[in-house]
Amino acid sequence: MGAMVLGGFGLGASAREVTAKIAHARLWRNESGAWFLDADLNMERFPPMWEDLLQRGIEMPLRLELMLYRERWYWSDQLVYGKFWRITIRYRPVTQDWLLSVGESTHAFYDRESLMQALRKIRAWPVAGDIFNPLTDVRAELKLAVDLTRSPQTVRATALGNDDYVWVVEPYRWYPWRER
């Protein structure tokens, strides 16, 4: 469903070889009425450019966005609700451990595979309190991308006009409250 585009400076792997997609997502409500997100990401590795930067100790900032739209009969859809999460991935070469930060929460991993497993399974991420009612004409979109605005200045300067730094997963779209 979504291919991520990224490459490297002669790192051997092509940007087209690295793919990732959001395989499944759902919104659910707990007993107190709060809404949560579950999602499954299919990805085996990061793009070569970001793998190289991570190995050098430069963090990889990601942005996961959830948007709810009410479909319209004309021109455009109406944005009903939007939420985003800031995700940061870091590798510390001195201690050889990986850090995954989501908002203010940080988790340490001792190998890359454990980090990837945690990143593939998003479970019970808070979306909102009891602020909206489920409507059948609401479409949800979930997007994942590198957030270059949070990258170090040197990375942003190098990324200008260079598509090798862009990593975007095609949005996953679904109707959370329609009968199947």
Secondary structure, DSSP 8 states (H G I E B T S, - for coil): --------SS-SS-GGG---EEEEEEEEE-TTS-EEEEEEEE-SS--HHHHHHHHTT--EEEEEEEEEEE--SSS--EEEEEEEEEEEEEEETTTTEEEEEETTEEEEESSHHHHHHHHHEEEEEEEESS-----TTEEEEEEEEE-GGGS-HHHHHHHTT-GGG--EEEEEEE-TTS--
